[in-house]
Amino acid sequence: MKHSLKLLCLLLPLLSACSATKYVGENEYLLDKVIVETDNKDVKASSLKAYVRQEPNHKAFGLVRFPLHLYSLSGRDSTKRINRWLRRTGTPPVIYSESLTERSRQEIEKALSNQGYMGASVSVDTIIKKKKITVKYKAVTGEPYYIDGISYNIPNDTIRRIVLQDTSALLLKNGALFDRNVLEEERQRISTLLRNRGYYAFNKEYITYTADTTRSHRVNLELNLMPMPVESNGQLVYEKHKTYRINQVYFITNYDPMNTSTEQTEVLDTVDYKGYKILYGEKRFIKKSTLVNNCYIEPGQLFSNRMVDNTYSAFSRLRVLKYVNIRFVPIEVGEEEMLNCYILLTEGKSQTISIDVEGTNSAGDFGFAVGLTHQHRNIFKGSETWSTKFRMAYESLSGNFGSIINDNYTELSAETGITYPQFLFPFLSSSFKKRLRATTEFSINANLQQRPEYTRVIAGAGWKYKWNTRRNRFRHTLDLVDVSYVYLPKSISGFIDSISPENPLLRYSYEDHFIMRSSYIFYRTNLNTASNNLYNIYTLRAAGEIAGNLLYGLSKLTGQKRGADQEYSFLGIRYSQYAKADLDYSYTFRFTEKNSLALHIGTGIAIPYGNSEMLPFEKRYFSGGANSVRGWSVRTLGPGTYRGENTVTDFMNQCGDIRLDLNAEYRSKIIWKLELAAFIDAGNIWTIRSYPQQPGGVFKLRSFYKELAMAYGLGARLDFNYFILRFDLGIKAFDPSLTGSKRWVIANQDLRQDATLHFAVGYPF
């Protein structure tokens, strides 16, 4: 802690010595602050900030203009490499622009007018202090205009019925603010509605408004439907809007996106399949059934923009495809004008290999993990993904272990599985499978764990479904069945008895056992990666899991005899029975494009019952690590006030049935790919019942908050868009395993014992 303060004391004078106005010329001013004020509480100043066309230099953590100071460190000699690097890495000063300020004033005024405040005015004040300037925009909104009446001038009776059949969907309401943004949204809504009803050539430009204002700030509004202009014999004539049907659907599987015409595509084979035409090139890389099953555009149906979007979404799940585009060409069929649909496909890489690396260093115990993943994305030519994963983890362990069989912790795991881009289940109709748009996964896995006290093998297999809804904002995962077998082939002499000589239930966690479970995970977010708008982001993850109920029911029905501990077994192996629920919620406040505050709360509870009185070890919660309370390494915190001593039994004792994590993290982008973070973590785990081997671990409603461990720290991240490398230094602040005033370890900090360095991929939440 003392070294950190010394370093900070050295950096602050250095940054202050690099004047922010070093490269501000004569008669120029550094834009220091931009303030937006409004006299109307119904109009938030923050919403008007988006119309400001000149912002000051970015402040890291909202305090220091680090990129500007870095730029100011450079000398004026541009031939020196260090000066060029400093200027390229940092950011130059933002020089106040009178023209941009006037443009900002006009944009704010226009935005207020569009919101119904047509008499709004915006003034600008500037405050100059030395070579810095503060710009203040003051908005006076005036009295707004309201909609007094709405009429619809729609000569086409069919379109009129479509638009007015659901009055609750209409965005324009009597008495509402005369907001031009809402008027534009209504144009887009009606256009989308009609395009989903067959009106292929329709767009929002055919909808106009006539507004008649009064002195009492009321507006009589009329919505007009304009006819469609068509060129005929060199003259422009107007026709009624008409619907289009699909004539034929073509799949072109070897399309080159660099070509602008489908006629340039070489076709070597044409296949007719279920009314569709599939045009293959030299390589017949995808099955015809896969193409048709993922297509929502059908010959003979009315054109629907929704079906086009669904087709795009379905084909985006086919990982063998690199590029997908859909085009429509009008064609005369008899006396009817129809559409030919061309679905243009380009093959992507069928095989990929990726490597993941992570590591930790806690109190001198070094650990790392390496993962290797191979994927074949078209194993059976139906865009089935065959995946194979290998992972190796190692951690050196210090301390007195006595008689041991290993002097470290090593974990080796392998998993292989296949994912089908469709819902595979017997007796389901193809229409139901299309509506759900799920993927089906089958997998098998094996895990070998070697610790000082034992060697354990976990093997399993699973069958699961995944599907997304509403533009991927709602995600669902259903583990229909997941089975695992835990086998302990090797342990030190007397290991099982040493765990709990008085409690055989804890010993059961390390004996051979069988788990057959089902689970469901729901995930929701408002994150839209395609949008550049600044908005707060939230994510919600809820999960539920049950195990052993089916086997327990079969044991009862068949009259199976209980074992010595009154347990039922399957194939001679005791099986687990429990229920588990988890809930995680995070919310990120985005103050600017480069500064944000992320908050997270996570909780979970697991209850054994029926054939189990204690959860299997691998299903119990643990605390500490890169995604929990970062002042502790993995599995070294809790439960409750329990204090581990790094002995044989600590590893298994530091787990529980209840978890709680509270996290706050301020993130600030600095330069290039570098982002810094400051965080505060709190949390712990507890047991449901009181166990002699975990003193102080039981959850008590009236005192659990006193047992929340706390940590703080700093993090550095490298954001490479596709992935984030994260380094976090967590420092203990409050240790519930200690007593009295010693719990506040922050008062007498020893970084050698109280700090833990984490290396991981991705954000912690």
C-alpha angles and dihedrals in degrees: 000000000000091000090052092053091049091051091049091050090053095048098049096061089045092054094043090050089059097076113220089218096051092111097036107114131221114291089014129112133208110236099238105170140005117202127184120195131180132190093214120081090202090063113065116216090217090063090056093049089079090070094058108110098198124048129181123254114290117268117214108231086357090283115075130039091220098166090051092048089049090053090048090055088070121097125231094250102097092186091074114092094219092055092050091049093049092050093045093048098041129053126249120240117277105240116211112255119200092198093052090047091054090046090051090051091052093047092052091048091049091048091053091048090052089052091058100269095114093163094053121133131193126203129190129220124187126200117197122200115176104306096340128089134199118205119205123191115200116195122199106190103188123197115330128229121242133202109254100178140358129209131177122222100193111147092183105086094199093053091043091057091048093050097045101035092093108040092175089066094056111110096201112083134176110257094021123130112273092245114169090201088063089048089055091047089053091052089052093045093052091045091052091046093054095043087056089054097056102276095130096168095048123110136167093263088078089066119078136167135225114203125192112191127200133203091255090066092256125136128208105206130199124189113210130198111210121208121247115263113225128181113233124174091343093308131103113240131173124235137181117266111260139194126245131213127207112256103183137351118217126192113205106192102183101047119157109215089207089068116082096202132059089215090073091062114106111233118196100167135023120199127190111211126170092333095313128109118224118196113200126193128200093307120053093199102155133048120246092231091058091054095048095042090057096046119096095180109094130190111254096022125116114264111266125183088204091060089050091053091047090052091050090049093048094049092046086065090059098092094194089070121086100181134024128181133165124206133182126206121191113232135180113241107181106306094335126088109222139169131250111208121212118194106196117203133184123193117238132199110307097200133042137174124202135180127209124196130186135163147177138197117198124171090336095311105126121204137174141168132205125196129191122194128187122188132188106193099192107033096151097023091256096096090262110161117222110195131188122187131188123186134182124187128184133183128176112225125209127195140066108306098164113204106014139166096208131026095208143033114259127176127187121183138174131186134179130180147146128235122205118202092228142059106270113198131124123259096016120132121240090238091058091049090051093050093051097043092197132162122226122217130194118185145166126197144179131198128191118197122189118188131165091263104037150358117232135186124203118188128177152153134213146194116199144161130215128189139162131212137191099024094320093299091116115051127183132192122186119187099200092186133353122177128187135177122206116204128181106200097167138025139152118275111285093003097138093047092045091059095063119343089176098041117053091179092071088046088056089067088069098039124089110286142161128227125195111178145163126204144177128206125194121194127183131179140161091213112132111185091189092061124082094190117122109244139141116266129217133183129191125193122183123176136181129187136182129183138186100014096115093046091045090052091050091049090054095045094049093046093237115186118244123241130240092284092045091258132140121227140203118217087348093305124110113242129211127240122193147125124232134186131184134184127186126177128178131180126191121201108206106204094173135347089274104034126062142154118219121198125189138183123184130178138168143173132194123192124193117209143152107020093014135057094180133035120249110262094245091055096051122097126253132191136215127049138097094312101038132038098345097200087076130054121237116302096000100105127080157291093212110302094341111134119207122214099198093252131135095279099042097079093058095037095056095079134087151181099247129049136187127183126181119182138174122184130177112206125196128177111225116176137333107339094336122117126176127206138192116200145182120201132189132176150099144188130246140189124242094221131035111257123188091224092056106047112188092015101110118107115245119184094213096051110023093100089062088059098056109124115221132204138169134193153136130268138196122205134187110209111204093170094239093053141003126225109210132198116183128181108200121192125195116243104167122021113191092193090072126073134244119336090348088078090076095072089167088077092064104024122192108181092194090067103021103046128082126186118213129192118191145144120253133007118309090238 
